[in-house]
Amino acid sequence: MRTFAGIPTAAIEFYAELEDNNNRDWWLAHKDQYDAVVKLPLESLLAELAPVFGPAKIFRPYRDVRFSPDKSPYKTAQGAFVSNYEGVGFYVQVSADGLLVGGGYHSHSPAQLARFRMAVDAPTSGAGLATIVRALAEAGFSVDGELLKTVPRGFAKDHPRAELLKHKTLSGSVVLGRPDWLATAGAQQEISARWEQLRPLVDWVIRYAAP
């Protein structure tokens, strides 16, 4: 594994071109470029971050089109998930829009969702999560997730943390675009710093609502 030296601008340009040429012939003609400017830099980055944040899974570049009206065969972004717990951890993505960094959880078995709601409802743990989410929003992160339209059954509609109770998944993310440091070795520290900002959210989920 080579030393991480940044995510090259060519990775962003690759996805800008893919958006206009999402077909097998173009992909095969540019597969070596994908390996060199997208996959290998991400593998190097994640290997260096693994001792602090955990092992990584780089997602396949191929879309599952079996049940989709959009039959474009390739994803227009390359993402990776870093985690010590199934479905809970840190995320990084490269696309035509540049770099996105995130963290939180995206799995929700019935038992996990029940634990999450109990912890949100409880005064101490619930207030702690509200503080974490507020700090992330103030730091420029978008707080998102899969949401119910209303507060789940069994909880007061005017619950002080009603909006958090609506969540089935919960994550924070920030689109960083093309910062000057992206194509340098310093990108590792910049991404690491954002993940550390997201760590309180990840740790809260692991403590109260792990899979």
C-alpha positions as CSV (number, residue, x, y, z in Angstrom):
1,M,0.0,0.0,0.0
2,R,1.5,3.4,-1.0
3,T,1.6,6.4,1.3
4,F,-1.4,8.6,1.0
5,A,-0.6,11.8,-0.9
6,G,-4.0,13.3,-1.4
7,I,-7.1,12.8,-3.5
8,P,-6.2,14.2,-6.9
9,T,-8.4,16.6,-8.8
10,A,-8.5,14.0,-11.5
11,A,-10.8,12.0,-9.2
12,I,-13.4,14.7,-9.3
13,E,-13.0,15.2,-13.0
14,F,-13.5,11.4,-13.5
15,Y,-16.9,11.6,-11.9
16,A,-17.9,14.7,-13.8
17,E,-17.2,12.8,-17.0
18,L,-18.9,9.7,-15.8
19,E,-22.1,11.6,-15.2
20,D,-22.2,12.4,-19.0
21,N,-21.0,8.9,-20.0
22,N,-22.6,6.4,-17.7
23,N,-22.2,3.3,-19.9
24,R,-20.1,0.2,-20.0
25,D,-17.9,1.1,-22.9
26,W,-16.8,4.4,-21.3
27,W,-16.2,2.7,-18.0
28,L,-14.1,-0.1,-19.5
29,A,-12.0,2.5,-21.4
30,H,-11.4,4.5,-18.2
31,K,-11.2,1.7,-15.6
32,D,-7.4,2.2,-15.2
33,Q,-8.1,5.8,-14.5
34,Y,-10.7,4.9,-11.8
35,D,-8.2,2.6,-10.1
36,A,-5.4,5.1,-10.2
37,V,-7.1,8.4,-9.2
38,V,-10.1,7.2,-7.1
39,K,-9.7,3.7,-5.7
40,L,-6.0,3.7,-4.8
41,P,-5.9,7.1,-3.1
42,L,-9.0,6.2,-1.0
43,E,-7.5,2.8,-0.1
44,S,-4.3,4.6,1.0
45,L,-6.2,7.2,3.1
46,L,-8.4,4.6,4.8
47,A,-5.4,2.4,5.7
48,E,-3.7,5.3,7.4
49,L,-6.9,6.3,9.3
50,A,-7.8,2.7,10.3
51,P,-5.8,2.6,13.6
52,V,-7.8,5.5,14.9
53,F,-11.2,5.1,13.4
54,G,-11.5,1.4,12.5
55,P,-11.5,-0.8,9.4
56,A,-13.0,0.5,6.1
57,K,-15.3,-0.8,3.5
58,I,-15.0,0.8,0.1
59,F,-18.3,0.4,-1.7
60,R,-18.6,-1.2,-5.1
61,P,-18.8,1.2,-8.0
62,Y,-21.6,-0.7,-9.6
63,R,-25.3,0.2,-9.1
64,D,-28.0,-2.4,-8.4
65,V,-30.4,-1.6,-11.2
66,R,-32.7,-4.6,-10.7
67,F,-35.6,-2.6,-9.2
68,S,-34.7,0.9,-10.4
69,P,-36.1,2.7,-13.4
70,D,-32.7,4.3,-13.8
71,K,-30.5,1.7,-15.5
72,S,-27.3,3.7,-15.4
73,P,-24.8,0.9,-14.4
74,Y,-22.3,3.0,-12.3
75,K,-22.5,5.0,-9.2
76,T,-21.6,8.7,-9.7
77,A,-19.8,8.8,-6.4
78,Q,-17.3,6.6,-4.6
79,G,-18.0,6.2,-0.9
80,A,-16.4,4.3,1.9
81,F,-17.6,3.5,5.4
82,V,-15.3,3.1,8.4
83,S,-16.7,1.2,11.4
84,N,-16.1,-1.0,14.4
85,Y,-19.9,-1.6,14.7
86,E,-22.2,-2.7,11.9
87,G,-23.9,0.3,10.4
88,V,-22.4,2.8,12.9
89,G,-19.3,4.8,11.9
90,F,-17.7,7.4,9.6
91,Y,-18.2,8.1,5.9
92,V,-16.2,9.7,3.1
93,Q,-17.2,10.2,-0.5
94,V,-15.7,11.6,-3.7
95,S,-17.9,12.8,-6.5
96,A,-18.2,15.5,-9.2
97,D,-19.2,17.8,-6.3
98,G,-15.9,17.1,-4.5
99,L,-15.4,15.7,-1.0
100,L,-18.1,14.8,1.5
101,V,-17.4,13.7,5.0
102,G,-20.0,12.2,7.4
103,G,-20.7,10.0,10.3
104,G,-23.5,8.4,12.3
105,Y,-25.7,5.3,11.8
106,H,-27.7,4.0,8.9
107,S,-29.0,0.6,10.2
108,H,-32.2,0.2,12.2
109,S,-33.3,-3.2,13.4
110,P,-36.5,-3.0,15.5
111,A,-34.5,-3.7,18.7
112,Q,-31.9,-1.0,17.8
113,L,-34.6,1.5,17.0
114,A,-36.4,0.8,20.3
115,R,-33.1,1.4,22.2
116,F,-32.5,4.6,20.3
117,R,-36.0,6.0,21.1
118,M,-35.7,5.0,24.8
119,A,-32.3,6.8,25.0
120,V,-33.7,9.9,23.2
121,D,-36.7,9.9,25.6
122,A,-34.5,9.6,28.7
123,P,-33.6,13.0,30.2
124,T,-29.8,12.6,30.5
125,S,-29.0,10.6,27.4
126,G,-31.6,12.5,25.3
127,A,-30.3,15.9,26.4
128,G,-26.8,14.7,25.6
129,L,-27.8,13.8,22.0
130,A,-29.6,17.1,21.5
131,T,-26.4,18.9,22.6
132,I,-24.3,16.8,20.2
133,V,-26.7,17.5,17.3
134,R,-26.8,21.2,18.0
135,A,-23.0,21.5,18.1
136,L,-22.7,19.7,14.8
137,A,-25.2,22.0,13.2
138,E,-23.4,25.1,14.6
139,A,-20.1,23.7,13.2
140,G,-21.6,23.6,9.7
141,F,-22.7,19.9,9.5
142,S,-26.1,18.9,8.0
143,V,-27.9,16.6,10.3
144,D,-30.0,14.1,8.4
145,G,-31.5,10.7,8.4
146,E,-34.5,8.6,7.6
147,L,-37.4,10.2,9.3
148,L,-41.0,9.5,10.3
149,K,-43.5,12.1,9.4
150,T,-44.8,12.2,13.0
151,V,-43.5,11.4,16.5
152,P,-43.7,7.6,17.0
153,R,-46.5,6.0,18.8
154,G,-46.1,5.9,22.6
155,F,-44.4,9.4,22.8
156,A,-46.0,12.7,23.4
157,K,-46.4,14.9,20.3
158,D,-45.0,17.8,22.2
159,H,-42.0,15.8,23.5
160,P,-39.0,18.2,24.0
161,R,-37.0,16.1,21.6
162,A,-39.8,15.3,19.2
163,E,-37.7,15.9,16.1
164,L,-35.0,13.4,17.3
165,L,-37.6,10.8,18.1
166,K,-38.8,10.9,14.4
167,H,-35.4,9.6,13.3
168,K,-34.9,6.0,12.2
169,T,-31.3,6.8,11.2
170,L,-29.2,9.7,12.2
171,S,-26.1,11.2,10.6
172,G,-24.1,14.4,10.2
173,S,-22.3,15.4,7.0
174,V,-20.6,18.3,5.4
175,V,-19.8,18.9,1.7
176,L,-16.3,20.3,1.5
177,G,-16.1,20.5,-2.3
178,R,-12.6,21.1,-3.6
179,P,-10.5,22.6,-0.8
180,D,-6.9,23.5,-1.6
181,W,-5.7,20.7,0.7
182,L,-7.6,17.9,-1.0
183,A,-4.9,16.9,-3.4
184,T,-2.2,16.9,-0.7
185,A,-1.2,14.6,2.2
186,G,-2.8,17.1,4.5
187,A,-6.2,15.8,3.5
188,Q,-5.7,13.0,6.0
189,Q,-5.6,15.5,8.9
190,E,-8.5,17.5,7.5
191,I,-10.7,14.5,7.2
192,S,-9.6,13.1,10.5
193,A,-10.5,16.4,12.2
194,R,-14.1,16.3,10.8
195,W,-14.5,12.7,11.9
196,E,-13.4,13.7,15.4
197,Q,-16.1,16.4,15.4
198,L,-18.5,13.6,14.5
199,R,-17.2,11.1,17.0
200,P,-19.5,12.3,19.9
201,L,-22.5,11.3,17.7
202,V,-21.0,8.0,16.7
203,D,-20.0,7.2,20.4
204,W,-23.5,8.1,21.6
205,V,-25.1,5.6,19.2
206,I,-22.6,2.9,20.1
207,R,-23.3,3.5,23.8
208,Y,-27.1,3.7,23.7
209,A,-28.2,2.2,20.4
210,A,-25.6,-0.1,18.9
211,P,-26.8,-2.8,16.5
